[in-house]
Structures are given as structure tokens and as C-alpha cells.
Amino acid sequence: MGMSSSPMMKEKKEKIKQQDQAWPGLLTPATISMATKEMEAQATLPNEKASVHHDPELTKPTVQYLQEIDDPDTGLSEEEKANLDRRLLRRLDLRLIPWLSLLYLASFLDRTNIGNAKLDGLQQALNMSNAQYNASLTVFFVSYSVFEPLTNVLLKRTRPSLFIPTIIVLWGICMTTMGLVHNYGGLITARWFLGLAEAGLFPGISYYLSCWYRRAEFGIRMAIFFSAAALAGSFGGLLAAAIAKMDGVGGKQGWAWIFILEGLATVVIGVLSYWLVYDFPDKAAFLSEAERKRVLRRLAADHQGSGVREHHFKSAYMWASLRDSKTWLGCVIYMGADGALYAFSLFVPTIINGLGYSSTRAQLLSVPPYACAAILTVSIGYLADRTRQRGLCNISVSLIGIVGFCMLLGSKSAGVQYAGVFFGAMGIYPCIANTISWVSNNVEGEYPPPKKYSFL
């Protein structure tokens, strides 16, 4: 659109006419024409005030945008800047990673502890058939997948320090009510709302972390964050074995106490998160003004828009993501890893129990495979960041998982099958975190990552 038709030009021309009326004869058609041409020429120059509010969601941030952020380290030597950068990175790691990892540990524990409850008599107590039990597992993923994109819109419309703690409290309540149900209908309803409440956490925090770290730093942090899922398997087995001994307390069976106590713990974590989850870098209260500028500058220098964009939802971004082939390719890769993940994590206690061990011993034997998976997840995240060969890392660990599942399917030996559980866990968990980092690295600066994470 030409400048002559813009509101700004019309306003300026109106002022010229007003001046002509106030001082008749001073502004001739020639002088008005000259003034108009001058304004049109100025309109072609960069407008500094407008550029501050430009929207980098659909365009890769440039060096020009980097220059728009004041440099708080002007005049410092390169060594001093490097020291400040390392200190800032350590500060971010200590403030963000431990608590966010705990949140995902609670999330994964609450969605998969139904497998531990099954070993302690859940299915028999509620008189469920195998088909009904499987339906109660599946309904979680129906609401989870349907509402994931919508919950990420809420994250954009609100702020992390409000949205994330609220959904944690809500799913903690859903988790607690699972221990109070008396039939299949109650359980499947509670599981449906649990999926709805948990839908926003993983894609939301995946995007949230990408707003703080450069691409070469993101993979290892994402791996540490997702290793909490593997630790949830280990911790869940230990916790379930202990809680199951409360069988009969308060007239509740052991499986009910697993849901109640873990749900109440989640509610407490959610309440604490109102103070321990921070907003995006440009508004983070735990950073000084200079530190906020350093975070934004290092992201802009890495050609990322996450930390510097306005955090508002626009439907154009969603349609742009849908038209991008990388979205669908990432979905296929992630689906392959995620399907195996939940088939594995929900049934590992049952698989080990089927090898001839008691329910308590099966809960405890599920701990070591998850611990190995957590270690390998972090190791692959570190290796992928250093080599930037995320695809090859995915292929390598997937081969380990294939070997593990072949051992589970093809052998009748309890020892071989238990070893297959180790290989299966080690082949699944690293792929999830690595795929999320892979997608984030490939789309940063093009479209808003939360849409990608939602579709994944």
C-alpha cells in the first residue's frame, strides 16, 4: 500500500491544509507538492519506532533486530562477556531446569501410575474386563491430543507463571478423584479429565524452554527435562511398592492410595509453582534488566524469535505450520517414538509381573530399566548438541529399542525378556527428547514453535 493512502499521510496532509487556512497564501500548490514528496521520501526510510514492534514470528530475526536490543555489555572485553554469559547460563539452568523437570516427573507419574495400580488390584476391584481397562488407558490420550493445540493458545494468551501452575493443580485434583471411584464409569471419566488437564504441560514447557536457550544449548536441557519421564518410571515403582502397604487404611485399598497420595502431592507442587515458574525472558522477575537483555540478544544472535516475539496467538501462524511439510514429518517421527513409549511405560509392571514375580517385586524390578533410560537420554542429548546429528542419534537408539522388543517377543526366557525391557527403555526415551529438539532447531525463526509442539 502506498504511503499516500496511509492514515499517517492523510493526517499530515490535513495539517498542511489547516496551516494554509491559518496563513492564506503562505502555502502554495507548489510548496504543498514539495512537502508531500518530502514526506513520501521519509516514509521509505526505516521507521525505528515501528521496527521495535515488528512481529518476527514469521520472519527470521536479523542482525538489525539484534541491534534494536540495547547491549548492556558495551565496553567490556570478550573475556568478560564470555564470563557473564556462562554465569547467566548457570543462573538459567538452576532456576528453570530442576523445577520444570519435577513438574514433568509428576505429570508422567500421574498418567502412568495406573499400570502400578493394576498390579495392586485396580481391575478386579472395579470389576473391569481387559477391554474396559484398555479403554480407560486410551481415553486419556483422546482428550490429551484433542486439547493440546487449544491449551497452547491459552499459554500464549495468559503467561507461564499462571497457566502452568493452574493446569497442575487441576490434574492433581483429577488424579486424587481416581482413588475415590467405585466403578469403570468413574475411572474413565477421571482419566478423560486428567488428559484434558495435562494436555498443556509438555508442549507448553517445550516451547517455554526454547524461549530461553540457543539451539546448540537446547537439546541437553530438553533431554534432562524429559529424563524426568524415565525417572518417573523408577520413582513410580518404588513409590507404588511402598504405598501399596497402606492397603486397608481408611477403608481404601492400596491401589486407591496410590492415586490419592500422588494426586495430593501434585496439588502441592502446583501451588508452589505459582512462585517457582517464571514468565518469558522479557518479563522474568528473577533476572535483572541487564540479564533480560542478554538473554534476548543471545537468542536474536542465534536467529531465534522465541524470546523476543510478542506472545500472542494468531491463526495465521497455525495455518502456516499446517502447510509446512516439516510439521507432518516431525509428527510421523514423533508418533513412531511416542506410540512405543506409552505402550511400554503403561505395561512394564504387567510385563515383569508376567515373568513370574510378585506384584511388589515387579514394581521394584521396573526401577533399573528406567534409570538406565534416563542416563542414556541425557547422554544422547549432550552428544546430539555437540555433533548436531540428531537424525543419526535417533536411528542409533531406535535400533537398540528394536533389539529390546525383539527379545521381549521372541524369547520365553524370563532373563532374556527382562534384558529386553532394558533395551526397550533405552531405545525409546532418548528419541522423544531428541525429536522435540530436532523440530525446534529446524523451525525456529520461521513459525512459532508452540504450534509445532501442539501438533506433535
Disulfide bonds with the S-S distance in Angstrom:
none
